[in-house]
Amino acid sequence: MLFKDKGIGINEEDVSDIGKPFFRANNVINTSGTGIGLSMVKDSLQNVGGAFDVKSKVGEYTTILISFPIKL
């Protein structure tokens, strides 16, 4: 699944930290949140063998790609 927004984006130096518990990017001073939501998603995916990838460009977009293993 691919999720994409056209929001404020995430600074390049912060992208690798997205998904860490309680981490909030440096440019979200006026944006509410706790930094726990994406860490819960990332941990849940990793527990079932899935993957979580973030790409972002400040002022333009953020995309989050989540992958689930499929067992047939």
N, C-alpha and C positions, 0 to 999 in steps of 0.2 A: 504494500500500500504506500502511496506517496501523498504526503500532505504538504501543501504549499500555501504560504500567505504572502501578502504584499504589504507587510508591516515595516517596522523600523530596522529589521535585520539584526544580525549579531556580529560584533566585532570579530575579525579573523582570529585574534589571539584568544578569544573566549570560546570559539566553536568546539575545541577539543575538550572543554570542561562541561559542556552541556550534557546533562544526564547524571552529573554528580549530585548527591543529596544536598539540598539547600543552596546550590550554586545559582547565582543570578549574574547575568552579564553586566558589564560596567555601564552600558548605555540604557539601563532600564530604571533609572532613578525615579522617574515619575510614572512608572507602570507597576500596578499591584501584582502580587504573587509571592509565593514562598520558596520556589525553586525545588519543590518536592515532586510535582506532577510528572515531569519527564524522567526523573530518576526512577520513579515507580514503573513507568512504561519500559524503560531500558532494562531494569532488573528483571521484570516479568518476561520480557523477550529472551534475555540471556538464559533464564531458568528453563526455557523450553527449546533452547538451541536456535533462537531467532537472532536477528541482527537489527541494529539501529544506526542510521547514518544521517548526519546533519550537514547541510551546505547552506551558506548564507552570504548575502551581499548587503552591507549596511545601506539603509535607505531604500532598498528595493524589494528584498524577499528573504524568506527562509524556507527551506524544504527539509522535510524529515522523511526518510525512507525507512519503512519497517518491513522486515521479511520474516516469514514464519516457515519453519520446516514442514514439508508436506510428506506424510507417510501414507503410501497407498497399499 
